[in-house]
């Protein structure tokens, strides 16, 4: 059995990319969305990030499944808290 440390909601998209949705607390505006997106975008393999303050959800597309701890560290660096996977 394989140890799954990446998001439990990761799914394959066209072109073999992986999409995962995370819940982030503390985002209240467009600036917050940009800060979180910028930090997560810096993770190797990430191809797109869409943060929505209204729902607190961040959708991340990457070429490989991401380690949730790397996502958590990026969200922390932006000044917010990763609650977990959606």
PDB file of N, CA, C and O in Angstrom, chain B, residues numbered from 101:
ATOM      1  N   UNK B 101       0.846  -1.169   0.000  1.00  0.00           N
ATOM      2  CA  UNK B 101       0.000   0.000   0.000  1.00  0.00           C
ATOM      3  C   UNK B 101       0.893   1.234   0.000  1.00  0.00           C
ATOM      4  O   UNK B 101       1.953   1.236   0.626  1.00  0.00           O
ATOM      5  N   UNK B 102       0.472   2.273  -0.693  1.00  0.00           N
ATOM      6  CA  UNK B 102       1.245   3.500  -0.813  1.00  0.00           C
ATOM      7  C   UNK B 102       0.810   4.504   0.239  1.00  0.00           C
ATOM      8  O   UNK B 102      -0.384   4.652   0.500  1.00  0.00           O
ATOM      9  N   UNK B 103       1.771   5.198   0.850  1.00  0.00           N
ATOM     10  CA  UNK B 103       1.476   6.236   1.824  1.00  0.00           C
ATOM     11  C   UNK B 103       1.002   7.481   1.079  1.00  0.00           C
ATOM     12  O   UNK B 103       1.754   8.047   0.286  1.00  0.00           O
ATOM     13  N   UNK B 104      -0.227   7.910   1.322  1.00  0.00           N
ATOM     14  CA  UNK B 104      -0.792   9.062   0.624  1.00  0.00           C
ATOM     15  C   UNK B 104      -0.707  10.297   1.512  1.00  0.00           C
ATOM     16  O   UNK B 104      -1.552  10.488   2.387  1.00  0.00           O
ATOM     17  N   UNK B 105       0.309  11.144   1.296  1.00  0.00           N
ATOM     18  CA  UNK B 105       0.435  12.368   2.076  1.00  0.00           C
ATOM     19  C   UNK B 105      -0.145  13.560   1.338  1.00  0.00           C
ATOM     20  O   UNK B 105      -0.200  14.659   1.892  1.00  0.00           O
ATOM     21  N   UNK B 106      -0.577  13.368   0.105  1.00  0.00           N
ATOM     22  CA  UNK B 106      -1.131  14.465  -0.648  1.00  0.00           C
ATOM     23  C   UNK B 106      -2.631  14.535  -0.428  1.00  0.00           C
ATOM     24  O   UNK B 106      -3.217  13.710   0.274  1.00  0.00           O
ATOM     25  N   UNK B 107      -3.235  15.534  -1.042  1.00  0.00           N
ATOM     26  CA  UNK B 107      -4.648  15.802  -0.828  1.00  0.00           C
ATOM     27  C   UNK B 107      -5.522  14.598  -1.164  1.00  0.00           C
ATOM     28  O   UNK B 107      -5.336  13.950  -2.193  1.00  0.00           O
ATOM     29  N   UNK B 108      -6.466  14.311  -0.293  1.00  0.00           N
ATOM     30  CA  UNK B 108      -7.410  13.240  -0.544  1.00  0.00           C
ATOM     31  C   UNK B 108      -8.403  13.591  -1.627  1.00  0.00           C
ATOM     32  O   UNK B 108      -9.136  12.723  -2.101  1.00  0.00           O
ATOM     33  N   UNK B 109      -8.440  14.864  -2.033  1.00  0.00           N
ATOM     34  CA  UNK B 109      -9.388  15.272  -3.064  1.00  0.00           C
ATOM     35  C   UNK B 109      -8.710  15.491  -4.401  1.00  0.00           C
ATOM     36  O   UNK B 109      -9.331  16.029  -5.317  1.00  0.00           O
ATOM     37  N   UNK B 110      -7.465  15.095  -4.542  1.00  0.00           N
ATOM     38  CA  UNK B 110      -6.757  15.275  -5.807  1.00  0.00           C
ATOM     39  C   UNK B 110      -7.420  14.426  -6.881  1.00  0.00           C
ATOM     40  O   UNK B 110      -7.821  13.288  -6.637  1.00  0.00           O
ATOM     41  N   UNK B 111      -7.524  14.995  -8.059  1.00  0.00           N
ATOM     42  CA  UNK B 111      -8.086  14.251  -9.175  1.00  0.00           C
ATOM     43  C   UNK B 111      -7.312  14.587 -10.434  1.00  0.00           C
ATOM     44  O   UNK B 111      -6.794  15.693 -10.588  1.00  0.00           O
ATOM     45  N   UNK B 112      -7.243  13.605 -11.341  1.00  0.00           N
ATOM     46  CA  UNK B 112      -6.527  13.823 -12.588  1.00  0.00           C
ATOM     47  C   UNK B 112      -7.383  14.645 -13.540  1.00  0.00           C
ATOM     48  O   UNK B 112      -8.594  14.449 -13.642  1.00  0.00           O
ATOM     49  N   UNK B 113      -6.720  15.580 -14.242  1.00  0.00           N
ATOM     50  CA  UNK B 113      -7.393  16.367 -15.262  1.00  0.00           C
ATOM     51  C   UNK B 113      -6.728  16.063 -16.593  1.00  0.00           C
ATOM     52  O   UNK B 113      -5.771  15.292 -16.652  1.00  0.00           O
ATOM     53  N   UNK B 114      -7.226  16.660 -17.649  1.00  0.00           N
ATOM     54  CA  UNK B 114      -6.633  16.417 -18.958  1.00  0.00           C
ATOM     55  C   UNK B 114      -5.150  16.734 -18.924  1.00  0.00           C
ATOM     56  O   UNK B 114      -4.724  17.650 -18.221  1.00  0.00           O
ATOM     57  N   UNK B 115      -4.359  15.978 -19.684  1.00  0.00           N
ATOM     58  CA  UNK B 115      -2.930  16.193 -19.726  1.00  0.00           C
ATOM     59  C   UNK B 115      -2.224  15.647 -18.501  1.00  0.00           C
ATOM     60  O   UNK B 115      -1.074  16.000 -18.243  1.00  0.00           O
ATOM     61  N   UNK B 116      -2.891  14.793 -17.743  1.00  0.00           N
ATOM     62  CA  UNK B 116      -2.316  14.153 -16.560  1.00  0.00           C
ATOM     63  C   UNK B 116      -1.949  15.126 -15.454  1.00  0.00           C
ATOM     64  O   UNK B 116      -1.070  14.834 -14.643  1.00  0.00           O
ATOM     65  N   UNK B 117      -2.603  16.271 -15.407  1.00  0.00           N
ATOM     66  CA  UNK B 117      -2.396  17.177 -14.290  1.00  0.00           C
ATOM     67  C   UNK B 117      -3.291  16.754 -13.134  1.00  0.00           C
ATOM     68  O   UNK B 117      -4.272  16.036 -13.329  1.00  0.00           O
ATOM     69  N   UNK B 118      -2.953  17.197 -11.943  1.00  0.00           N
ATOM     70  CA  UNK B 118      -3.695  16.862 -10.735  1.00  0.00           C
ATOM     71  C   UNK B 118      -4.330  18.139 -10.193  1.00  0.00           C
ATOM     72  O   UNK B 118      -3.671  19.175 -10.107  1.00  0.00           O
ATOM     73  N   UNK B 119      -5.603  18.064  -9.830  1.00  0.00           N
ATOM     74  CA  UNK B 119      -6.292  19.207  -9.238  1.00  0.00           C
ATOM     75  C   UNK B 119      -6.699  18.846  -7.820  1.00  0.00           C
ATOM     76  O   UNK B 119      -7.274  17.784  -7.576  1.00  0.00           O
ATOM     77  N   UNK B 120      -6.396  19.742  -6.885  1.00  0.00           N
ATOM     78  CA  UNK B 120      -6.772  19.538  -5.483  1.00  0.00           C
ATOM     79  C   UNK B 120      -7.407  20.824  -4.965  1.00  0.00           C
ATOM     80  O   UNK B 120      -7.028  21.922  -5.372  1.00  0.00           O
ATOM     81  N   UNK B 121      -8.373  20.680  -4.067  1.00  0.00           N
ATOM     82  CA  UNK B 121      -9.043  21.834  -3.478  1.00  0.00           C
ATOM     83  C   UNK B 121      -8.762  21.831  -1.982  1.00  0.00           C
ATOM     84  O   UNK B 121      -8.928  20.817  -1.305  1.00  0.00           O
ATOM     85  N   UNK B 122      -8.335  22.987  -1.481  1.00  0.00           N
ATOM     86  CA  UNK B 122      -7.998  23.146  -0.069  1.00  0.00           C
ATOM     87  C   UNK B 122      -8.876  24.222   0.547  1.00  0.00           C
ATOM     88  O   UNK B 122      -9.348  25.123  -0.146  1.00  0.00           O
ATOM     89  N   UNK B 123      -9.091  24.121   1.845  1.00  0.00           N
ATOM     90  CA  UNK B 123      -9.830  25.136   2.600  1.00  0.00           C
ATOM     91  C   UNK B 123      -8.809  25.962   3.378  1.00  0.00           C
ATOM     92  O   UNK B 123      -7.976  25.417   4.102  1.00  0.00           O
ATOM     93  N   UNK B 124      -8.883  27.296   3.218  1.00  0.00           N
ATOM     94  CA  UNK B 124      -7.961  28.211   3.882  1.00  0.00           C
ATOM     95  C   UNK B 124      -8.781  29.201   4.698  1.00  0.00           C
ATOM     96  O   UNK B 124      -9.747  29.771   4.190  1.00  0.00           O
ATOM     97  N   UNK B 125      -8.409  29.408   5.946  1.00  0.00           N
ATOM     98  CA  UNK B 125      -9.141  30.368   6.777  1.00  0.00           C
ATOM     99  C   UNK B 125      -8.387  31.694   6.827  1.00  0.00           C
ATOM    100  O   UNK B 125      -7.159  31.738   6.765  1.00  0.00           O
ATOM    101  N   UNK B 126      -9.155  32.765   6.941  1.00  0.00           N
ATOM    102  CA  UNK B 126      -8.580  34.090   7.094  1.00  0.00           C
ATOM    103  C   UNK B 126      -8.597  34.953   5.846  1.00  0.00           C
ATOM    104  O   UNK B 126      -8.336  36.153   5.935  1.00  0.00           O
ATOM    105  N   UNK B 127      -8.896  34.379   4.677  1.00  0.00           N
ATOM    106  CA  UNK B 127      -8.945  35.187   3.460  1.00  0.00           C
ATOM    107  C   UNK B 127     -10.249  35.990   3.452  1.00  0.00           C
ATOM    108  O   UNK B 127     -11.330  35.434   3.645  1.00  0.00           O
ATOM    109  N   UNK B 128     -10.134  37.315   3.224  1.00  0.00           N
ATOM    110  CA  UNK B 128     -11.325  38.160   3.231  1.00  0.00           C
ATOM    111  C   UNK B 128     -11.468  39.039   1.988  1.00  0.00           C
ATOM    112  O   UNK B 128     -12.510  39.666   1.795  1.00  0.00           O
ATOM    113  N   UNK B 129     -10.432  39.092   1.143  1.00  0.00           N
ATOM    114  CA  UNK B 129     -10.492  40.022   0.007  1.00  0.00           C
ATOM    115  C   UNK B 129      -9.590  39.556  -1.136  1.00  0.00           C
ATOM    116  O   UNK B 129      -8.921  38.527  -1.043  1.00  0.00           O
ATOM    117  N   UNK B 130      -9.589  40.331  -2.204  1.00  0.00           N
ATOM    118  CA  UNK B 130      -8.757  40.017  -3.359  1.00  0.00           C
ATOM    119  C   UNK B 130      -7.271  40.015  -3.050  1.00  0.00           C
ATOM    120  O   UNK B 130      -6.517  39.229  -3.623  1.00  0.00           O
ATOM    121  N   UNK B 131      -6.846  40.887  -2.152  1.00  0.00           N
ATOM    122  CA  UNK B 131      -5.430  40.897  -1.763  1.00  0.00           C
ATOM    123  C   UNK B 131      -5.050  39.584  -1.102  1.00  0.00           C
ATOM    124  O   UNK B 131      -3.976  39.038  -1.355  1.00  0.00           O
ATOM    125  N   UNK B 132      -5.937  39.082  -0.255  1.00  0.00           N
ATOM    126  CA  UNK B 132      -5.713  37.796   0.413  1.00  0.00           C
ATOM    127  C   UNK B 132      -5.582  36.680  -0.627  1.00  0.00           C
ATOM    128  O   UNK B 132      -4.678  35.848  -0.552  1.00  0.00           O
ATOM    129  N   UNK B 133      -6.494  36.679  -1.590  1.00  0.00           N
ATOM    130  CA  UNK B 133      -6.464  35.671  -2.656  1.00  0.00           C
ATOM    131  C   UNK B 133      -5.132  35.710  -3.391  1.00  0.00           C
ATOM    132  O   UNK B 133      -4.540  34.669  -3.675  1.00  0.00           O
ATOM    133  N   UNK B 134      -4.661  36.926  -3.698  1.00  0.00           N
ATOM    134  CA  UNK B 134      -3.399  37.081  -4.414  1.00  0.00           C
ATOM    135  C   UNK B 134      -2.209  36.605  -3.610  1.00  0.00           C
ATOM    136  O   UNK B 134      -1.303  35.973  -4.155  1.00  0.00           O
ATOM    137  N   UNK B 135      -2.199  36.902  -2.313  1.00  0.00           N
ATOM    138  CA  UNK B 135      -1.088  36.494  -1.459  1.00  0.00           C
ATOM    139  C   UNK B 135      -0.990  34.970  -1.369  1.00  0.00           C
ATOM    140  O   UNK B 135       0.096  34.401  -1.480  1.00  0.00           O
ATOM    141  N   UNK B 136      -2.137  34.320  -1.166  1.00  0.00           N
ATOM    142  CA  UNK B 136      -2.166  32.855  -1.079  1.00  0.00           C
ATOM    143  C   UNK B 136      -1.777  32.247  -2.423  1.00  0.00           C
ATOM    144  O   UNK B 136      -0.974  31.315  -2.477  1.00  0.00           O
ATOM    145  N   UNK B 137      -2.338  32.765  -3.494  1.00  0.00           N
ATOM    146  CA  UNK B 137      -2.034  32.243  -4.836  1.00  0.00           C
ATOM    147  C   UNK B 137      -0.556  32.377  -5.166  1.00  0.00           C
ATOM    148  O   UNK B 137       0.045  31.454  -5.714  1.00  0.00           O
ATOM    149  N   UNK B 138       0.025  33.508  -4.838  1.00  0.00           N
ATOM    150  CA  UNK B 138       1.442  33.742  -5.132  1.00  0.00           C
ATOM    151  C   UNK B 138       2.338  32.741  -4.406  1.00  0.00           C
ATOM    152  O   UNK B 138       3.266  32.192  -4.999  1.00  0.00           O
ATOM    153  N   UNK B 139       2.065  32.507  -3.138  1.00  0.00           N
ATOM    154  CA  UNK B 139       2.889  31.576  -2.353  1.00  0.00           C
ATOM    155  C   UNK B 139       2.739  30.137  -2.852  1.00  0.00           C
ATOM    156  O   UNK B 139       3.734  29.428  -3.003  1.00  0.00           O
ATOM    157  N   UNK B 140       1.518  29.706  -3.106  1.00  0.00           N
ATOM    158  CA  UNK B 140       1.307  28.329  -3.568  1.00  0.00           C
ATOM    159  C   UNK B 140       1.874  28.143  -4.975  1.00  0.00           C
ATOM    160  O   UNK B 140       2.383  27.070  -5.301  1.00  0.00           O
ATOM    161  N   UNK B 141       1.790  29.175  -5.806  1.00  0.00           N
ATOM    162  CA  UNK B 141       2.326  29.101  -7.173  1.00  0.00           C
ATOM    163  C   UNK B 141       3.827  28.847  -7.192  1.00  0.00           C
ATOM    164  O   UNK B 141       4.359  28.341  -8.181  1.00  0.00           O
ATOM    165  N   UNK B 142       4.509  29.192  -6.111  1.00  0.00           N
ATOM    166  CA  UNK B 142       5.958  29.010  -6.035  1.00  0.00           C
ATOM    167  C   UNK B 142       6.364  27.557  -5.773  1.00  0.00           C
ATOM    168  O   UNK B 142       7.544  27.223  -5.877  1.00  0.00           O
ATOM    169  N   UNK B 143       5.409  26.692  -5.436  1.00  0.00           N
ATOM    170  CA  UNK B 143       5.716  25.274  -5.200  1.00  0.00           C
ATOM    171  C   UNK B 143       6.032  24.620  -6.545  1.00  0.00           C
ATOM    172  O   UNK B 143       5.300  24.802  -7.518  1.00  0.00           O
ATOM    173  N   UNK B 144       7.114  23.866  -6.593  1.00  0.00           N
ATOM    174  CA  UNK B 144       7.496  23.174  -7.824  1.00  0.00           C
ATOM    175  C   UNK B 144       6.357  22.303  -8.328  1.00  0.00           C
ATOM    176  O   UNK B 144       5.751  21.549  -7.565  1.00  0.00           O
ATOM    177  N   UNK B 145       6.071  22.413  -9.623  1.00  0.00           N
ATOM    178  CA  UNK B 145       5.064  21.579 -10.255  1.00  0.00           C
ATOM    179  C   UNK B 145       3.688  22.205 -10.348  1.00  0.00           C
ATOM    180  O   UNK B 145       2.832  21.701 -11.075  1.00  0.00           O
ATOM    181  N   UNK B 146       3.452  23.309  -9.617  1.00  0.00           N
ATOM    182  CA  UNK B 146       2.138  23.957  -9.650  1.00  0.00           C
ATOM    183  C   UNK B 146       1.974  24.699 -10.975  1.00  0.00           C
ATOM    184  O   UNK B 146       2.844  25.470 -11.379  1.00  0.00           O
ATOM    185  N   UNK B 147       0.844  24.455 -11.647  1.00  0.00           N
ATOM    186  CA  UNK B 147       0.591  25.112 -12.932  1.00  0.00           C
ATOM    187  C   UNK B 147      -0.489  26.182 -12.844  1.00  0.00           C
ATOM    188  O   UNK B 147      -0.514  27.095 -13.670  1.00  0.00           O
ATOM    189  N   UNK B 148      -1.384  26.090 -11.858  1.00  0.00           N
ATOM    190  CA  UNK B 148      -2.372  27.149 -11.667  1.00  0.00           C
ATOM    191  C   UNK B 148      -2.934  27.108 -10.252  1.00  0.00           C
ATOM    192  O   UNK B 148      -2.988  26.060  -9.610  1.00  0.00           O
ATOM    193  N   UNK B 149      -3.353  28.296  -9.783  1.00  0.00           N
ATOM    194  CA  UNK B 149      -3.949  28.426  -8.452  1.00  0.00           C
ATOM    195  C   UNK B 149      -5.115  29.398  -8.571  1.00  0.00           C
ATOM    196  O   UNK B 149      -4.987  30.464  -9.174  1.00  0.00           O
ATOM    197  N   UNK B 150      -6.246  29.025  -7.994  1.00  0.00           N
ATOM    198  CA  UNK B 150      -7.389  29.942  -7.935  1.00  0.00           C
ATOM    199  C   UNK B 150      -7.899  29.960  -6.500  1.00  0.00           C
ATOM    200  O   UNK B 150      -8.442  28.974  -6.003  1.00  0.00           O
ATOM    201  N   UNK B 151      -7.710  31.115  -5.840  1.00  0.00           N
ATOM    202  CA  UNK B 151      -8.177  31.293  -4.470  1.00  0.00           C
ATOM    203  C   UNK B 151      -9.444  32.134  -4.483  1.00  0.00           C
ATOM    204  O   UNK B 151      -9.529  33.127  -5.206  1.00  0.00           O
ATOM    205  N   UNK B 152     -10.428  31.738  -3.683  1.00  0.00           N
ATOM    206  CA  UNK B 152     -11.699  32.461  -3.593  1.00  0.00           C
ATOM    207  C   UNK B 152     -11.947  32.799  -2.126  1.00  0.00           C
ATOM    208  O   UNK B 152     -12.267  31.921  -1.324  1.00  0.00           O
ATOM    209  N   UNK B 153     -11.795  34.083  -1.782  1.00  0.00           N
ATOM    210  CA  UNK B 153     -11.958  34.508  -0.389  1.00  0.00           C
ATOM    211  C   UNK B 153     -13.351  34.219   0.140  1.00  0.00           C
ATOM    212  O   UNK B 153     -13.506  33.826   1.296  1.00  0.00           O
ATOM    213  N   UNK B 154     -14.363  34.408  -0.690  1.00  0.00           N
ATOM    214  CA  UNK B 154     -15.753  34.229  -0.271  1.00  0.00           C
ATOM    215  C   UNK B 154     -16.026  32.838   0.293  1.00  0.00           C
ATOM    216  O   UNK B 154     -16.761  32.688   1.269  1.00  0.00           O
ATOM    217  N   UNK B 155     -15.427  31.823  -0.331  1.00  0.00           N
ATOM    218  CA  UNK B 155     -15.651  30.444   0.115  1.00  0.00           C
ATOM    219  C   UNK B 155     -14.489  29.902   0.947  1.00  0.00           C
ATOM    220  O   UNK B 155     -14.635  28.902   1.650  1.00  0.00           O
ATOM    221  N   UNK B 156     -13.332  30.569   0.861  1.00  0.00           N
ATOM    222  CA  UNK B 156     -12.139  30.080   1.551  1.00  0.00           C
ATOM    223  C   UNK B 156     -11.498  28.909   0.838  1.00  0.00           C
ATOM    224  O   UNK B 156     -10.629  28.236   1.393  1.00  0.00           O
ATOM    225  N   UNK B 157     -11.928  28.660  -0.403  1.00  0.00           N
ATOM    226  CA  UNK B 157     -11.378  27.518  -1.139  1.00  0.00           C
ATOM    227  C   UNK B 157     -10.273  27.951  -2.092  1.00  0.00           C
ATOM    228  O   UNK B 157     -10.337  29.011  -2.714  1.00  0.00           O
ATOM    229  N   UNK B 158      -9.264  27.102  -2.185  1.00  0.00           N
ATOM    230  CA  UNK B 158      -8.149  27.325  -3.093  1.00  0.00           C
ATOM    231  C   UNK B 158      -8.012  26.073  -3.955  1.00  0.00           C
ATOM    232  O   UNK B 158      -7.781  24.978  -3.441  1.00  0.00           O
ATOM    233  N   UNK B 159      -8.156  26.242  -5.263  1.00  0.00           N
ATOM    234  CA  UNK B 159      -8.034  25.143  -6.207  1.00  0.00           C
ATOM    235  C   UNK B 159      -6.644  25.207  -6.827  1.00  0.00           C
ATOM    236  O   UNK B 159      -6.254  26.224  -7.400  1.00  0.00           O
ATOM    237  N   UNK B 160      -5.906  24.113  -6.705  1.00  0.00           N
ATOM    238  CA  UNK B 160      -4.523  24.060  -7.176  1.00  0.00           C
ATOM    239  C   UNK B 160      -4.397  22.957  -8.219  1.00  0.00           C
ATOM    240  O   UNK B 160      -4.817  21.822  -7.990  1.00  0.00           O
ATOM    241  N   UNK B 161      -3.819  23.296  -9.355  1.00  0.00           N
ATOM    242  CA  UNK B 161      -3.533  22.320 -10.399  1.00  0.00           C
ATOM    243  C   UNK B 161      -2.021  22.184 -10.494  1.00  0.00           C
ATOM    244  O   UNK B 161      -1.291  23.176 -10.501  1.00  0.00           O
ATOM    245  N   UNK B 162      -1.562  20.930 -10.566  1.00  0.00           N
ATOM    246  CA  UNK B 162      -0.113  20.674 -10.606  1.00  0.00           C
ATOM    247  C   UNK B 162       0.172  19.463 -11.476  1.00  0.00           C
ATOM    248  O   UNK B 162      -0.725  18.686 -11.805  1.00  0.00           O
ATOM    249  N   UNK B 163       1.443  19.316 -11.843  1.00  0.00           N
ATOM    250  CA  UNK B 163       1.831  18.195 -12.699  1.00  0.00           C
ATOM    251  C   UNK B 163       1.989  16.903 -11.907  1.00  0.00           C
ATOM    252  O   UNK B 163       1.973  15.815 -12.483  1.00  0.00           O
ATOM    253  N   UNK B 164       2.141  17.016 -10.600  1.00  0.00           N
ATOM    254  CA  UNK B 164       2.215  15.853  -9.704  1.00  0.00           C
ATOM    255  C   UNK B 164       1.400  16.171  -8.452  1.00  0.00           C
ATOM    256  O   UNK B 164       1.212  17.344  -8.131  1.00  0.00           O
ATOM    257  N   UNK B 165       0.917  15.164  -7.745  1.00  0.00           N
ATOM    258  CA  UNK B 165       0.223  15.434  -6.481  1.00  0.00           C
ATOM    259  C   UNK B 165       1.149  16.175  -5.520  1.00  0.00           C
ATOM    260  O   UNK B 165       2.334  15.854  -5.423  1.00  0.00           O
ATOM    261  N   UNK B 166       0.611  17.164  -4.812  1.00  0.00           N
ATOM    262  CA  UNK B 166       1.416  17.958  -3.894  1.00  0.00           C
ATOM    263  C   UNK B 166       1.388  17.389  -2.482  1.00  0.00           C
ATOM    264  O   UNK B 166       0.398  16.798  -2.051  1.00  0.00           O
ATOM    265  N   UNK B 167       2.472  17.575  -1.787  1.00  0.00           N
ATOM    266  CA  UNK B 167       2.546  17.233  -0.374  1.00  0.00           C
ATOM    267  C   UNK B 167       1.761  18.306   0.382  1.00  0.00           C
ATOM    268  O   UNK B 167       2.067  19.492   0.268  1.00  0.00           O
ATOM    269  N   UNK B 168       0.772  17.906   1.137  1.00  0.00           N
ATOM    270  CA  UNK B 168      -0.067  18.873   1.846  1.00  0.00           C
ATOM    271  C   UNK B 168       0.751  19.754   2.787  1.00  0.00           C
ATOM    272  O   UNK B 168       0.388  20.908   3.016  1.00  0.00           O
ATOM    273  N   UNK B 169       1.837  19.237   3.329  1.00  0.00           N
ATOM    274  CA  UNK B 169       2.672  20.044   4.217  1.00  0.00           C
ATOM    275  C   UNK B 169       3.357  21.182   3.463  1.00  0.00           C
ATOM    276  O   UNK B 169       3.582  22.247   4.037  1.00  0.00           O
ATOM    277  N   UNK B 170       3.690  20.979   2.191  1.00  0.00           N
ATOM    278  CA  UNK B 170       4.266  22.051   1.373  1.00  0.00           C
ATOM    279  C   UNK B 170       3.217  23.132   1.125  1.00  0.00           C
ATOM    280  O   UNK B 170       3.525  24.323   1.159  1.00  0.00           O
ATOM    281  N   UNK B 171       1.993  22.717   0.878  1.00  0.00           N
ATOM    282  CA  UNK B 171       0.898  23.673   0.689  1.00  0.00           C
ATOM    283  C   UNK B 171       0.660  24.427   1.988  1.00  0.00           C
ATOM    284  O   UNK B 171       0.480  25.645   1.977  1.00  0.00           O
ATOM    285  N   UNK B 172       0.657  23.711   3.105  1.00  0.00           N
ATOM    286  CA  UNK B 172       0.456  24.334   4.424  1.00  0.00           C
ATOM    287  C   UNK B 172       1.526  25.385   4.700  1.00  0.00           C
ATOM    288  O   UNK B 172       1.219  26.474   5.183  1.00  0.00           O
ATOM    289  N   UNK B 173       2.775  25.062   4.395  1.00  0.00           N
ATOM    290  CA  UNK B 173       3.872  26.003   4.623  1.00  0.00           C
ATOM    291  C   UNK B 173       3.703  27.256   3.766  1.00  0.00           C
ATOM    292  O   UNK B 173       3.972  28.365   4.226  1.00  0.00           O
ATOM    293  N   UNK B 174       3.262  27.083   2.531  1.00  0.00           N
ATOM    294  CA  UNK B 174       3.053  28.227   1.638  1.00  0.00           C
ATOM    295  C   UNK B 174       1.909  29.109   2.138  1.00  0.00           C
ATOM    296  O   UNK B 174       2.017  30.335   2.124  1.00  0.00           O
ATOM    297  N   UNK B 175       0.832  28.495   2.573  1.00  0.00           N
ATOM    298  CA  UNK B 175      -0.311  29.247   3.096  1.00  0.00           C
ATOM    299  C   UNK B 175       0.102  29.983   4.373  1.00  0.00           C
ATOM    300  O   UNK B 175      -0.272  31.140   4.570  1.00  0.00           O
ATOM    301  N   UNK B 176       0.869  29.321   5.237  1.00  0.00           N
ATOM    302  CA  UNK B 176       1.375  29.960   6.456  1.00  0.00           C
ATOM    303  C   UNK B 176       2.245  31.164   6.110  1.00  0.00           C
ATOM    304  O   UNK B 176       2.140  32.215   6.742  1.00  0.00           O
ATOM    305  N   UNK B 177       3.099  31.008   5.107  1.00  0.00           N
ATOM    306  CA  UNK B 177       3.987  32.093   4.679  1.00  0.00           C
ATOM    307  C   UNK B 177       3.181  33.301   4.214  1.00  0.00           C
ATOM    308  O   UNK B 177       3.604  34.442   4.398  1.00  0.00           O
ATOM    309  N   UNK B 178       2.026  33.050   3.613  1.00  0.00           N
ATOM    310  CA  UNK B 178       1.158  34.140   3.150  1.00  0.00           C
ATOM    311  C   UNK B 178       0.401  34.792   4.320  1.00  0.00           C
ATOM    312  O   UNK B 178      -0.177  35.868   4.167  1.00  0.00           O
ATOM    313  N   UNK B 179       0.411  34.136   5.481  1.00  0.00           N
ATOM    314  CA  UNK B 179      -0.241  34.694   6.657  1.00  0.00           C
ATOM    315  C   UNK B 179      -1.628  34.152   6.938  1.00  0.00           C
ATOM    316  O   UNK B 179      -2.419  34.778   7.643  1.00  0.00           O
ATOM    317  N   UNK B 180      -1.921  32.979   6.382  1.00  0.00           N
ATOM    318  CA  UNK B 180      -3.240  32.370   6.551  1.00  0.00           C
ATOM    319  C   UNK B 180      -3.084  30.948   7.063  1.00  0.00           C
ATOM    320  O   UNK B 180      -1.964  30.467   7.234  1.00  0.00           O
ATOM    321  N   UNK B 181      -4.195  30.275   7.308  1.00  0.00           N
ATOM    322  CA  UNK B 181      -4.148  28.925   7.861  1.00  0.00           C
ATOM    323  C   UNK B 181      -4.815  27.916   6.927  1.00  0.00           C
ATOM    324  O   UNK B 181      -5.961  28.095   6.515  1.00  0.00           O
ATOM    325  N   UNK B 182      -4.083  26.863   6.604  1.00  0.00           N
ATOM    326  CA  UNK B 182      -4.658  25.768   5.825  1.00  0.00           C
ATOM    327  C   UNK B 182      -5.471  24.905   6.770  1.00  0.00           C
ATOM    328  O   UNK B 182      -4.937  24.324   7.715  1.00  0.00           O
ATOM    329  N   UNK B 183      -6.775  24.825   6.505  1.00  0.00           N
ATOM    330  CA  UNK B 183      -7.670  24.020   7.341  1.00  0.00           C
ATOM    331  C   UNK B 183      -7.576  22.560   6.927  1.00  0.00           C
ATOM    332  O   UNK B 183      -7.637  21.665   7.770  1.00  0.00           O
ATOM    333  N   UNK B 184      -7.425  22.320   5.618  1.00  0.00           N
ATOM    334  CA  UNK B 184      -7.316  20.958   5.111  1.00  0.00           C
ATOM    335  C   UNK B 184      -7.848  20.860   3.696  1.00  0.00           C
ATOM    336  O   UNK B 184      -8.069  21.869   3.028  1.00  0.00           O
ATOM    337  N   UNK B 185      -8.048  19.639   3.253  1.00  0.00           N
ATOM    338  CA  UNK B 185      -8.573  19.376   1.914  1.00  0.00           C
ATOM    339  C   UNK B 185     -10.095  19.427   1.943  1.00  0.00           C
ATOM    340  O   UNK B 185     -10.727  19.122   2.955  1.00  0.00           O
ATOM    341  N   UNK B 186     -10.664  19.816   0.818  1.00  0.00           N
ATOM    342  CA  UNK B 186     -12.121  19.863   0.707  1.00  0.00           C
ATOM    343  C   UNK B 186     -12.594  18.560   0.108  1.00  0.00           C
ATOM    344  O   UNK B 186     -13.795  18.368  -0.082  1.00  0.00           O
TER     345      UNK B 186
END
